[in-house]
């Protein structure tokens, strides 16, 4: 049985983000529709550079496997950013929709 999995990332901690992306990749490999919502410090995902926890590699793999990522527009603006290259800028309404449509929600932060 396939499921809709929602992962909310609220941290810029390299190990936690790396593990969240690994979970997303594993979920996609099992045929589950998987979406990630970046919230708070999570919108800093593209800036994470860590030799031990290769977030950029896992991010590329997640997107290659057709995972979807959304980023909180307000959280971006609070950090002086307008956009994130890898995904659309989103709203709380988009996060609510992700929660309503998902069979399971995991929050990592």
Helices and strands as residue ranges (DSSP letters): E 4-9, H 14-29, E 33-38, G 40-47, H 55-64, E 68-72, H 73-78, E 88-90, H 92-101, E 104-108
